[in-house]
């Protein structure tokens, strides 16, 4: 089969150029439309994200308002934990005082009475130091009491700080003040264990 092209070369070249130009315009138009659609899509997504961002900002403000009381609760829980720890420590020391008073009651003479008992401890690990004041009818009772405390395993470093004698209604009374260290701090802990 033989093909005869009757169109001159210049016309053919022009026809090909027009076809190429037409294809180029169609491709450019399609590309332009695609780019415009992509731009519009990005614009729409930006608006959606802006709307979501505004909602998140409103939610953040709402949550901040709701978290205010919760932060107060956290501080209250921390304070409650501190108070529980203090109660635990005081509860442990409460047993010590029962033992101290029992031990002192075993040592007190019949003709004497105690008027003051104070304690001092700078840190929890330090020994408990006691200051004891009282009155008796005789100096011998105070001396016996002092000796019994010194011989006791529960009290250590017993010292007489003050001793004075006065007459009350014709009867002599002796006022005394002692300082000592309570040595049996493990007794309450052992008593609490089952």
Buried (B, 14 or more C-beta within 10 A) or exposed (E): EEEEEEEEEEEEEEEEEEEEEEEEEEEEEEEEEEEEEEEEEEEEEEEEEEEEEEEEEEEEEEEEEEEEEEEEEEEEEEEEEEEEEEEEEEEBBEBBBEBBEEBBEEBBBEEBEBEEBEEEEEEEEEEBBBBBBBBBBBEEBBBBBBEBBEEBEBBBEBEEEEBEEEEEEEEEBBBBBBBBBBBBBEBBEEEEEE
